[in-house]
């Protein structure tokens, strides 16, 4: 849902305020909502099941995206929060479900395949949304995304009885939600390696969100590209991420070198965005696509190995809470990253902003 907004942002009416700085605020609010959504979802998971929570989240995000039709800036920012809350159940629900049905020796690959759905959807958005917008306007483009959301929730329904009821039937005694459940840091403190993983995910999440938010609008403004051309570069970034996530998961299952693999993503990201900052209207399009591929590989290829490593660090009954806790910090990075990037962008332009990300 957020990817759709980022791709179509240059075509949205100016009164919505989703320009460079406004889009950064929209992204920050989206993942502030996701921080809340993932924590609540981890708590409710054994009460309602992961499939039901993910269905509810998709529907909530779709309805919130529809609020943009009103054309009111304040409502658009409120919609961002609810889009994020709807996004929240994906990580803890998916990790808990897969951990119950995946052999540990294949966990990185399976988790990476699951996470590859995010860039695959982003690639579809990058190709489809600009084409629909060019032919029928931004309202039609957003309507397509909303329709896909409702269709996804409906398609998942037949799986619910088999996957959710097993979780609900085996759930421990229900306890009331506490305020501490909304900021789930206790499980991280109890496992020192999770602290390091959470800090990494904070930084990497910020980089992934910055590129996902600003690539299209950067190319449209700095490189004078059409929305279709910039959207194709966005899709190249997402396809690269899709491929690298599965390759990294497969490699980690065989080598068992998660720290080395995860560290490499930071190096690739830093180099890629440093070169990306030099792109202008004279840059060959093929080079832009190559840079987009490397940005996708570095900034958005780490998620599957990361989630599998979180699951490896804790007993099965703590996987949902540990995932929610570390993803809480990931989403915090997604909140801080676009806001910090927007500030640097306003102060000194893209060179300093991308330089800050590289550092």
N, C-alpha and C positions, 0 to 999 in steps of 0.2 A: 504493500500500500504506500509506504513512504517512497519507494523507488519510483512509483508512478508519478508521485507529486514532484520529485526531483527532476524527472525527465521532461515533464510537461510544463515545468515552472516558467521557462521563457515565453510560453504562449498564454499564460494565465493573465487575466485582466490586472492592470497595475494597481487598482484599488484594493486588491487582496493583500498587497504588500509582500508578496513572496519573491522579492528580488534577492540579491546576494545575501544581504544581512537578514532579511526576513526569512529566507529559507534556512539559514543557520539557526534562527530562533525556533522555527518550526521543527527542525530536526532535534534540537535540544529538548523541546517539550515532548516530542514523540517518545523519546527514550527515557525521559523522566517518568512518563506514564508506564513505559515498559519495566522500569525498575520496580514499580508498585505491582504491576501485573504479574511478573515472574515470581515475586514473593508470595502473593496471594495464591497463585496457581499451585505452587509447591505445597502449600498448606491444604488446599482443597482437593489435591490430586487423588488421594485414597477415598475421598467421599463421593466423587462424581466420575472419576476415571480420566485418564489423559486425553482420550479421543473426544469426549464431551467438552472438556475445557478448551481444547484446540478449536473445535467447531464454534463454540461460543465466542472465542476470541476473533476468529475470522469474520463472523457476522458483525461483531461490535466494530471492528476496524472498517468494514465495508460501509456500515451505516454512518460512521464518523466521517469517512471520506466524502460521502454525499453532502455533508454540511457545506463543503466548499462551493456548491452551487448557489448558496445564498449570497456570496460575494461580499461578506462582512469580515473584515480583518480579525476582529475579536473572536468571532465564532470559528474562524479558521484556526486560530491558535488553540482554542478549546478543543477543536476536533483533533488536533495533533496529539493531545494528551490521551484521548480515548482510542486513537489509532494505536498508540503505544501500549495501552492497557490490554488491548486485544492481541497485540503481538506477544505479550508476556508469557502465555502458557507454552509456547512452542518449545523452548529449550528444556525446561524441567520435565515437561510431559513426554517429549520425544526421547530424552535420555533415559528416563525411568522405564519407558515402554521397551526400548531397544535393549536395555541391559538385562531385561527378563527373558529375552528371546535370542541373545547373541552369545556365542562362545567367546571368552576373553581373548583368545588368540586371533580372532577376526574383528575385534571390537573397533580398532581404529578405522579400518576400511568401511565397516557398516555405518559407523557414526559419520564418516566423511561422505558416504553416499547420501545419507540423510541430509547432511548440511549442504550438499551440492544442489539441493532443491532451491536454496535461496538465490545463488547466482543464475541458475537456470531460469527462474522466474524473472530475475532482473534482466537477463538477456532478451527474454520474450518481450518484456516491457520496453526495452530500448529499441527494439525493431518495430513492434506493433503500435505502440502509443503515438510516436511521431507520424506514422502513416495515417492512422485514424484521425489524428488532429489536423493534418494537412488537408484531408478530404472533407471532414465533417465538423471540425472545431473541437475545442478543448472539452466542452461538455460531453460530447460523444466519447472522447478518449477516456475520461474518468468513468463514464457509464459502463464501458467495457470492463474496466478493472473491478468495479463494484459487482457486475454480473458474474465475473470469474470467481469472486469471493463467495457469493451465494451458491454457485455451482459446486465449489470445492467442499463446502459444508455439507451439501446434500450427498455428494459422492462418498464422503467418509462415513455416512450413517450406517450402511450395512456392516461395517467393521466394528461398530460400537459394542454390540451385544457380546461378541466373542472376546474382545480385548479389554473393555472397561470392566465388565462384570467380574472377571477374574481378579482384577486389581481390587475392586471394591470388596469382594468376598473375603480376600486375604488381608484386609486392612486391620491395623491394630486398633485398640480402643480409641474412640474419638475424644479429642481434648479441645477445649475452647481456644480460639485464636488469641494470642497475646500481641502486644505492641512490638515486642522483640521479633516476632515472626515476620514483620514488615521490613526489618533491616537485618537480614539473616547472616550476621557475621560470626556468631558463636561457633558454628561448624568449621569456619575457616581458621579461627584461632586454635581450634583443637587439632589441626593438621598443618604443621609448619610448611609443607610443600604447597598446600593450597594457598597460602599467603603469597608465595612467589608466583603461582599460576594466576591468582587474581590480579596482581600488579601488572603482569604481562598482558592479560586480557584487557585491562583498563587502557593501556597504551595502544595495543593493536586495534582494539575496538574503535578508539578515537581516529586512527588512521583510516580504517575501513569506512567509517561514517563520513569522514571529510571527503574522500574521493567519490563515494557514492552520492554525496550531496552536491558537490561543486563541479564535478568533471564536465557535465553537459553545459552548464552556464559559463564555465571558464572557456571552453572551446568556442561557444557561441559568441562570446564577447572578445576574448583575446586573440582568437584565431579566425574570427569572422566566418565561422561555419554555419551552415543551415542547421535547423533542428534535426533534420533527418540524418545528416552527416555526423553531427555530434552524438545523436542517439545510437548510431552504428558503432561509434567508438566506445560508448558506454556498454553496448552489447559485447564488444570484443573483450572488454575488461571482465564482464560477467562470465563469458564463456571460458576465459582463461582461469578464473577462480574456480569454476565448476570442474575443470580438468585437473587443476593442481590439487584441489581438496581430495579427490579420489586417489591421485598418484601419491600424495603425501601419506594418506591413510594406509594404502597398500605397502608403502616403503616402511612405515613405522612398525607395522605388524611383523615385518620380516627382519628389520634391523634392531628394533627396540631402542632407538636413539631419539626419543621424543624431544629431549632438551636441544640437541643439535639441530633437529629439523625445525623446531619452533623458533630457535634463534635465527635461522637463515631467513625466515620471513621478514624479520626486522631489517636485515641488511639489504635485501632486495627492495623493500619499500623505500628506504632512505635514498638509495641510488636512483630509483625510478622517479620519485617525485622531484628530486633535484634537477634532473634533466627535463621533466615535464614543465617546470617553471619557465624554461626558456622558449617554449612553444609560442609562435605568433602566426600572423597571417601568411608569412612566407614559408612556414614549415611544411614540407611535403606531407600529404595525407597518409602515405604509407608509414612514415615515421611516427605520426600521431597514433596510428593503430598499433604499432609495435610497442610504443610506450604504454598504451592502454592495456596491452596484454601483460606487460611486466608489472604494472600497477595492480592489476587484478590478481596476479600470481602472488605478489608479496603481501599486499594489504588485506586480501580477503581469502587467502588460501589456507589459513591456519586453523579454522574453526573445528573441523572434525577431529584432528589430532588433539587439540586442546580439550574437547569434551570427553574424548576417550581417556585422556590422562587424568582428568578429574574423576571419572568413574573408577579408574584403576587405584586411586589413592584411598578410597573409602569402602566400607562394607556395602553390600547391595542395598540394605535398608536405608542407607544414608545418601544414596546416589542422587535422588531428587532434591534433597535439601542442599547437598554440596554443589550440585549444578546450579540451583537457584542462587546460592550465595555467591559463587564466582561470576555467574552471569549478571548478578546485581552490579558487580564492579565493572563488568564489560559494558553494560548499559550506561553506567556512570561516565565511562570514557566516551560513549556515544553522545552523552549530553554535553560534556565539557569540550570535546574535540571541535564540533562545529561552531560552538560559541567562541572559543579561543581563536579559531581560524577566521571567523567573521571579524573579530576585533583586530587581528593583525592585518587582515585585508583592508579594513577601513583606515588603519593607520598608515600603511605603507605599500599596499598592493600585493599581488600574488607571489612575487619573488620572496618577500619576507615570510609570508604565510606558509608557502610550501617549504621554505627553509626551516621554519619552526617545526613542522611535521617531520622533516628529515632528521633533525636533532633528536 
